[in-house]
Amino acid sequence: MPRPTGRLMATYRDQGIVLRSYKLGETDRIIHLLTQGRGKVRAVAKGIRRPGSRFGGRLEAYSHVDLQLYEGRNLDIVNQAELIAPHAAVRTDYARSACASVMAEFTDLVAQEGERDNALFLQLRAGLQALEAEPEDPSVFVDAFLLRAASIVGFHVFTSACAICRAPGSHAFLSVRAGGTLCPDCAPPGTRAVDPAVIEAVALLARPGDWAALPGLARDGGEVRRTAASYARAFVEHHLDRTFRAYEAVPRP
């Protein structure tokens, strides 16, 4: 997004979710935000590390905030921040915080500065809301988030058609590299069929908006659930060419 060329800095308001932050100088922080209207924004919160800062705890990781910012030459400057959803319970619970960290790491990687992506914003908000509800096994939500968010940015998992030739139907082979199920004609020689329940589990994880059925998969899935989770991670890391460090910290039942 073009920056102003005059001396006066333009101000704007937007909603954002804090992805991460790091120290700048003695008292400031640089905040990475996914905003609803401008995609990823990197901004400075001046004085946030001083005692009694006017920002207080409003710009903690995973917080959903209403913001007023100045447009800067390289980094924007946070002028006001009001909490919409603090997600404090997510930050203070180890398992849920680990899952939220994966969601934030993924989003920080794929979101583009100055490019609005409302679908990605809503997906992250939904993922954090699911973690806020104190699920028994939060890891299932991070696996679902990875596949659903990957689809939003162009990496879709095919489970009702062949990922290569698009032949419709339920196929018995599952490929990370190809991006989903493969028909017998497209599966490489020697490829082993997988349990149909695994493909159903992957389809559920990838299905947009279907969060209510996920606790049942986590509770009853057993080895099927673990295999589907492994596929979700392998798929996303392969297609984004990135190892998600935070994923290792996610507790598994």
N, C-alpha and C positions, 0 to 999 in steps of 0.2 A: 504494500500500500504506500503511495507516494507520501513523503514527509513535507511539511510546510517549508517554504523557502524564506519566508519573512522572519522578522525578529520575534513576533508574538507566537507563542505556542498554542495550538488549537487544543481544546478540551473535548472529551467525549465520555459518554457513560456506556457501560456494558455489564452484563453478567459474566462471571468467570469462575472457573474451578482451579484451585491452586494445584499445580503438578509437582513442583519442587522449588526450593530456594537455596541460595548460598550466600555467604557473607561477602560484603563489599565494604572495604575500609573499616573504620572503627565502629560505626553505628548503623550502617545501612545493610540492606539485603537486595539481591536481584531475585525477582520472583518470576517463575515461568507459569503462565496461565493459559488455559484453554477457554477462550471467550466465545460467547454465542454468536457475536456479530463479526468478529475479525480473526477468527482462527487463533493460532498461538500468538501470544503477546509476551514479550520479555520486558519487564518494568522494574524500576527501582522504587523500593519503599524506604524513603529517607527517615533516618532516626528510629527505625523499628526496633533496634536492639537497645535503645536507651530505656532506663526505668521510667515507667509512666508514659510510654509512647502512645500517641493517639490511636495507633492501629491496634494496640493491645494484642490479643490472640486472634485477630480477625483474618490474618493471612497465613494461618497454619496449613500444612499439607492437607489436601482433600477438601478444604473448606469451599463451599459454594457462596460466592459473595457478589454484591452489587457494588460496582466500582465507578469512580470518576478518575480519569487519568488525563495527564498532559501528554501530547505527542512530542517526543524528544527527537534529537537528530539520530541517535543510535538506539537508545532505550527510552521507553515511555516512563513517566513518573506517576506513581500512585498518589492521588490527592485525597481521595476519600474511599473508605471501604466499609460496607455494612453487611453483616452476616445474613444470609438467607438460610443456609443449613450448615452448621459448623462441622458435623460428622466427628465430633470429639470422641464419641464412643468407639468409632472405628480406629482412631489413632491410639487409644489406650488399651486396646485388645490386641495381643500379639498376632493371632491368626488372621484377624480381619485387616489389621494394618499391613501385614505381609501381602495379602491379596490386593489391597488398594494400591500398594507400592508397584505391583506388576501392572495394574491398570494405568497408573500414572506414567510409568516408564514407557509402556507401549504408546500411549497418547503423545507423550513428549517427543517420541521418535517420529511418528507419522504425521502429526499436525503441522501445517505449514503457516508461517507467519504471513498475516495479511490476507489469508484465504479462508473465507467463511466456510465452516463445515458443521452445520447445525445437527446433522445426523450423528456425527461423532460426539458432539457435545451432549446430546440427549442420551447416547449410549453410555457415556461415562457417568452421567448423572444417575441413570438407572442402575448401573453397576454399584455405585456407592450407596444408593438407597437400599439395594438388596443387602449389602453388607451391614448397613445400619440397623436392619431388622433382626439382628442377632441370629443368623442361621446356624444350625447345628454343625454343618460342614461348609464353611465359606469357600473352600477351594473349588467347589463345583461352579460357583459364580465367576471366578476368575477364568476358568477354562471356557465357559460360555462367552464371557466378554471378549476373550482373545479371538475366537472364531467369528463372532458377530462384528466386532470392530474391524477385523481383517477384511471381511466382506465389504464393509463400507468403503474402505480405501482401495478396493479392487481385487482382493484375493478371496474368491468365493470357493467354498467347499461344495462339491457336487455329490449329492447322496441319492438323488432320484433319477439320475441319468449318468451315462458314461462321461467322465471328465474330459475325454479326448474326442470321441466321435459324437457325443451327445445323444447316443441311443437311449431312449427312455426305459425306465424300469429299475428294479432293485437288483444290483449287480453284486457279485460275491467277492470282488477284489477291491482292496483299498490302498491307495497310493498317496504318499505325502507329496512327492515331486509333481505328479500329474494334477493333484488337487481334488481328490475324492475317489469315488468308486470307478472301477473299470469293467467294461464288458469282456467276455472271453476273447474276443477278437483283438482287443487293444492291450490286454494284460501281457506283459513280457513273459516269455517261456520260463517256467519254474515258479511263477508267482503263486503263493499259497492263498487260498480263500480264507476269509475271516468269518467269525461267528456273526450271523445276521443281527444279533442283538447289539454287537459293537457298532455296526453301521447305524442302527436305530439310535444308539446313544450319541454318536457323533452328529446325527441329524438333529437331535433334540438340543444339543449344545449350540449348534449353529443356527437354530431357528430364531428369527428376529422376534423379540418381544415376549417370548414364552418363558417367563421366569418362574411361574408358579409350579411347573412340573419338575424343576431342577432339584428341589430337596428330596423328592421321591427317587430320582436317579442316584443321588448321593447315598441315600439310605439303603437302597435295595440292589445297587448295581454290582457290588463286589468286583470281581476280576474284569467284568465288562466295563464298569466305570473306570477302573484304573487304565485299561487299554485305551479307552476313548480319551482320557485325560492326556496320556502319552502322545496320542495322535495330535491332539489340539496343540500341544507345545511344539512338537516336531514340525507340524505344518506351518505355524506362524514363524518359527525361527528359520526354517528353510526359505520361505518366500520373502521374508524381510531381511534375510542374511544378517541376523542379529541374535546373539545369545542373551536372553533376559536374565540378568544376574539376580534380580529380586525373586524370580520363580523358585530358586533353590530354597528360599526361606519359608515357602508356603507349607504349612503342616498338612500332612495327609493322614487320613484315618487308617 
